[in-house]
Amino acid sequence: MNKVTKRAVISAVALLVLGAVLAVLLIFLPKETDDNHSDKNVPTVNVTDKKRENVKSVAVENKSGSFLFTRAEKTVDSTTEFYWTSGEMLGVQQDETLVNALVGGLASLSRQPLVEENADNLEKYGLENPLATVNVTFDDDTAVKLYFGISNPSDNSYYFRTDDNNVMTADKETVSGVFNDIRDFAELTLTESLSDTNVERVLIERKDFETPVEIRYMSEILLDDDFVSATQNTHKFVSPFTAEVDESAGSAVYNDLCSLKMKRCVYLEKSAENLEKCGLTDPYAVVNFTLGTNEYRLLIGNEVKEDNGQTTVTTGYYAVLDQAEGIFEIAKDKAVWRTFSPEKLISKSPLSPYIYYVTKICVNADGKEYEFEIDGENKKFFYDGNELDIDNFRSWYQQIIGSYGEEYYTGEVSGNPVVSVKFSYTQEYSDKYGCTENTVEFYGLDERKCAAVLDGKPIFKVSVIYVQRIAENVLRLINGEDIKNL
């Protein structure tokens, strides 16, 4: 057999094999089902074909209960705007996006693909005993009754029908609201977003706190040449200690109070019975806070527990905001006020007061005391009656309020401090933060580390070189020499 003949035989065999494979595929591939509506010839049915503004009311009944939304209107800038409200909300603010989606989706169920006309077997669609029944009334006095069943096998739509048993499908995103409980329409963002102002004050009382934790905005942050700062922190603790809050670790304690988001609405009614069940009559934590000029009070109560099939886990905590109706669950990872430890949120540059809020700085080093005075009104600095170079003093001040914390330390200290620095403040500062002075002491731990103690409380380990530089630079400042960097 020559080469040409061999190639011809091989090609013929390959074609026979390919044909057999195609035949098997045609036999075993599933046929296109009635649920595949990609065919342009599949019949469609007009159901509502209206606009959202045409809806007068939507009445829903499902396994969670029943509720009714009715249309209202208001005039804004000579323009009529429509909205829908429900008495079943009991005064709880509703999520307008969810309500509008429900109404709009039911108003525009137009040209739905027909799955089965005048279906005899409704059970296979979950429509024998519908999961939800909806009555939609329009402003032209027409109405339509819709029955919703199970999701179709593709799981992106629900079967539904009208009174004439025409079975169709509607996208889940369009009609999923018909399966909701009325509580699912509650607005879960309870406070305003404050992009142009600040969280001025936060006061947290908690059952495991001996003293309430108070945080205030540092309004002395100034954008001028006289402001000396070592950090980007914006808030400080004023109780149980005076220290700045680390911006990256602790900002959630104040920033998350803006656009305060709940996980779900548990009860629409803030009754005494419901509050008692949720541990909110005697709450575990109470958070009083000021957003701009508005005052709020957040109560956080018992744990919300859920059985995941293997064990019981905590998913969140019951919570109420005094200024809003309803009892909510706040997610566990969002309830920072119930779980945080204030000591772990102290900035590693704990003190950086505005330089002209300081009247005196006393440094004890090498057994000697050095006292510096600050004349804020005239922006001058003195030691022993002698005026100091302003730039040199500002460089020194920048260093002593600089970042020195390396790791948290809550152990014991003994002996006398190696170096101590005491800041005395103006009356203006004292009135704002309730603090007349702060003292930072450094105690030796070993040849490499010292413990930084703020107003008697150990907070960090710091490098010995940092403490040595404080003592060295005091003498350099007094002698008019350049400040040595770390």
N, C-alpha and C positions, 0 to 999 in steps of 0.2 A: 504493500500500500504506500503510495507516494505521499509526500508532505501535504500537498493540496487536499488530497482525499482525507487524510487524517484530520486536518483542520475543519473540513466540512462535517465530518462525523462528530467531532467534539462540539462544534457549534450547535448541531442538531440536538445532541444530548442535553446541552445547557438550556436550550429553549424548552425542551420537554420538562426539565426540572423546574424552571421558572414558572411554566404554566401550571404545574401541579401545586406549587406553593401558592399561587394566586387563587387557585380553586379552593384550597383549604381555607385561606383567609376569607374568601367570600362566604364560605359555609359558616364559619365560626364568629365572624365579626357581628356585633349586635346591630339589629336593625334600628333605624331612626324611630324614636318613640313619638307619641302624640304630644309629649311635653316639649319637643324641640320645635320652636316656632320661627326658625330662621327662614323657612319657606315663605316666600312673599305671597303665596296663594292661600295661606292659612287664614280662615275667616276671623274678622275682628268685630268687636261690639262696642258701640258708644254706651257709656254707663252714666257719667255725670256731665263731663265736658263743660265745667263751669270755672269761674275764677273764685279765688279765695274770698274776695269781697262780697260775692253773691250768697255766701253761706250765712243763714240766720241762726242755725243751731246745729249742734252735733250731740246726739245722745248715744252713749256707749254702755253696753252691758257685757261683762266678761266674768271669768272665774274669780276675779278680785273684787267684784262689786259693780256698781254703776255710777256714772257721773254725766253731767250735762254742761256743755259750754254754749253760751249764748252770745250773740253779737252785740257790741256797744260801739259807740263812735265818739270821737272828740275832734275839735277843730284846732289845728296848729298852723299858725301863719296863713289863715284863710283857706287851709286845705283840710278836708275831712279825712280822718284816719280811722280805720276800723280795728277793733280788737275784740277778743272773746274772753269771757270770764266765767268762773264756776263758783257757785255758792258752796259746793262741797270742799273747796279749798280752805274754808274757815278762816279767811284772812291771811293765810300764808301766801307770800309773794310767789307768783307763778313765773316759770321760765318761758318767756315770750317766744323764744326760738322754737321750743318743743311744741307749744300750743299752735303756733302758726304752721308748723310742719304737719301737725295732725289735720288741721282744717284744710290747708292747701292740698294735701295729698288726697283727701276724700273729695274735694271739689273738682279735681281734674283727673278722675279715673276714666279717661277718654280712650276709645279705640283699644280696648284690652283684647289680647289674643284669646280666642275661644278654645278652651280645652275640650269641652263636651257640651253639646246643646241639649237642653231638657234632660239632664242626666237622671237616670233611674237609680243608680247606685251611688248615693251621696256619701256613704260611710267611708269609702276608700279615699275620699278627699278631706275627711274630718268635718264634713258639712251636714251629716245627719243630725248631730248635736253640736252646733257650731261653737267654736272657742270664743267668739266675740260676735255680737250683733250690734249693728250701728244704724241709727236713723239720722239721715242728713236732710235738713229742711233748707230751702233756698228762698231768696227774696221775691221770686215770681210765684210763690205758693206751691211750687212743686216739691216733691220729696222722693227720696229713694231709700230703700231698706237694703242693707248689705249684710251678708253672713260670711264670716271668715273661719277657715279651717286650718289644716296643718300646712307646713311648708312642703314645697314640691321636692322631688329627689335632688334637684340641682342645688337646693338649699339657699337660693337667692330670692325666692318669692313665696308668697302664700296663695293657696287656693281660696277663691271667694265666689259667691254666687249672689244672684238677685232672687226675687220672688218667683221668677219663671224658670228657675233651676238651670240657668245657663252658667256653667262653671268656667271661670277665668283665673288668671294669675295676676297678682300685683306685686311690684318690687317691695322687698322688705323695708327698704329705706323710706318708701312712700307711706306705708300703712302700719308700720310696727307699733305706732302709738295706740292702736285700737286694743292692744293686749295689755296696756299699762294699767297700773293702779293709779288712782287720782294723785297719790303722793309722789308718783314719778314725775309729775309736772311741776313740782316745787322748784323754785329757784334755789340753787345750792351755793351760789356766791353771795355771801351775806353782807359784805362791806365793800365800799367803793375802792377803785384803783386810784392810788395817789401818786401820779407821776410828777406833779408840780409842787408837792409839799412833803412833809415828813411825818413819821410816827414820833410824836413829841414825847410820849411817856408811856411806859408799861409797868404795871404793878401786879406782881404774881404772888398770890397767897396759896400755899399748898400744905396739905396735912403733914408732909414730911419736912417742911421748912420750920426751923425755929424762928426765923425772922423773914418777913416778906422780901422778895427780890424786886428791886426797883431799878429801872433803866430809863435814862433820859437822853434826848438828842443833844448833841454838843453844839449848841447854836453859836458858840464863840468861833466856830470854824469860819475864818475870814479869808477872802481872796485879796490880800494886800501884802505888801513887802514886809510888814511887821509880824506876820503870822509865822511862827516857827512850829513845824510839826514833824514828828518822826514816823507817823503812821497814816494810813488811809481810813482809820476807824471813824465812824460817825456817831456812835452811841457809847455811853458809859454806864456802868453800875454805880448807883449811889447808895445801895443797900444790898446785901449786908456788908459790903465793903465798897470803897471808892477805887474803881479801876476801869479802864476802857474795855469794851467788848470787842473781841477779835472779829473783824468784819467777815472773814471767810467762814469761821466756825460757828459764830453766833448770830449772824444777821437774820436767820429764820425766826428768832425769838421776837423780833419786831417787824421785819418786812413781811412775814407771812400773815400778819394781821390785816394787811392790805389785800383786797380781793380774797377775803377769807372763804375758803372753799370746803364744803361739807361733802361727805361721800353719798349720803342719801337722807331722805326725810323718814323718820321712824314713826312719829305721831304728828298729826296736824294740830291736835288740841293740846295746849299747855296746861292740862288740868293738874290739880294737886295729886291725883292718883297716878297719872303718867310720870310726873316729876319724881314722885317717890319711887316708882318702879325702876327708874333710870339712875337713881342715886344722885339726883340733882336738887333735892331738898337740902341735903347737907353735902355739897359737892366736894370732890377731892381737890380740885383746883379752881380758883377764881382769878380771872385775868381782867383787870381794869386797864383800858388803854385809850389814848387820845390820837385820833387821826385828823390832822389839821386842827380844826376847832370842834370836832365832833367827839363826844365821849361815848364809850361802849363798855359793856360788861359781858364777858364770856364765862359760862360755867361749864366745867368738864366733870362728868360723873363716873359711873361704873364702866367696866370693860364690856364691850360687845363681843360675845363668844360665838364661835361657829364650829360645828362638827364637820370635819373634812373627811369622815369615813374611817380614819385611823385614830385621831385624837381631837381634842377640843382646842382650838386656837383663838387667840385674841385678834380680831380684825380691826377694832377701833374702840372709840369711847363715845358714850352718850354726851351730847352737848347742846346747850341753848345759848342764844344771844339775846340778852334782855330786850334789845331794840327790834327784834324780829319775832314773828309768830312761828310756832312749830318747834318740835324736838327732833334733833338730827343725830346722825352718827358721823363723827369725824374720823377719818382713816388713821390708823395707828401711826403711820410714818409721817402724818401731817400734824399730829398732836404734840408738838415739841414742848409746849408749856407744861405738859403733864409728866414729862420724862427727863428733861435736861438737868444737868448738874452745873450750877453757875460757876463753880471753881474751874471747870474744864473749858469755859468760854472766855476766860480772862486773856486779854491780849498779851503777847509776850513783850509788848511795849506798853505796860499798864498805865503809865502816867505821861500825858503830854499836854498839860494845861497851857492855854494861851499865855504867852510870856508876860503880858501886862496884867494878867489876873493874879500874878505872883508878887508878893511884897517882899519876901525874904527867902533865901535859900541858905540853910545851915548844913555844912559838911563837917563830919567828924572823921578824921583819918590820922593814923599814926599817933593817936593820943592827943591830937590837937583839934580845936574847933575853929572853923572859918565861917564867918557870917557875911553874906552878900545882900545888899539892899537894892531894890528895884523901884525906881520912880516912874511909874506908868504914865503919869500925866505929861512929864517932860521927856520920857523915853531915855532915861539915863540909868547907869548902873554904877554901884559903889562898893568898895571894900575898905573898911576902916576909915571912912570919910573921903577916900580918894576915888575919883571918877575913873572908870575902866573903859577901855576901848570897846565901842559898841559891837563891832564886827567880831572881835575876839570873844566877847561875852556870849554873843549869839551862837557862835560855833561851839563854845563850851556847853551852852544850854542844850543845843541840838544833840550833843553827845550824851548828856546825862539822862535825857528822856528817850534816848535811842533804844533800839531793839537789843535787849540783853537776855531775855528768857530763852533757854535752850530746850528744856524739858520740864514738865510739871513735877513738882516736889511737894509732898504733904507730910514729910517725916519730921523728926525732932531736930532742934538746934540747941547748942549749948555754948557756954562761955559768953564772951563779949563780942559784939559785932566788929568786924575788921574795918568796915567803913559804913557810915550811915549818911543819908541825905534827907533833910526835912524841908518840905515846901510849905510856906505860909501864904494864905490867899487873901484877896481883897474881900470886902463885904459883899460886893456884887456877885462874886463867885460863890461865896458862902450862902447867900440867899438863894441862888439857883440850884446848888447841889447839896446844901445842908452840910457842908464840909469846910472847916476852917484851916485844916492842915493835913498833909499826908507825910508819912515817914517810911522810907525804904531802908532796910538794914541788910547787910551782907555778912553772913556767918560762914566761917571756913568749914568745909566738909572733908576735903583731902587736898593734896598738892595741886590738883587741877580744877576743882569745882568749889563754888560757894553756893550757899542757899540764899535766895532773895526773899526777904520777909517784908510783906506790905502791911503796915499798921498792925504788926504782931502776928500776921498769918503767913506761914511759909507758902510760897506759890511756885517758885521755879528753882532749878539749878542754873547757875551761870558760870561762865569761864572766869578763872582767877585773873586773867589778863584784863578783863573788863574792869574789875574792882581795882586793880593796880593803876589802871589808866585814870580813874576818877581821882585818886590821890595825887598822881603826878601832874595832872592837868590843872588841879586847883592851884598849885604853886606856879605853873606856867602862866595862868591867867593873872595872878597877882603880880607877877614879875613882868608882864607885858610880852611874854613869849608866845609863839604860835602854838595852838592846841595840837597835841599829837593824836593822830587817828589810831583806832584800834588795829 
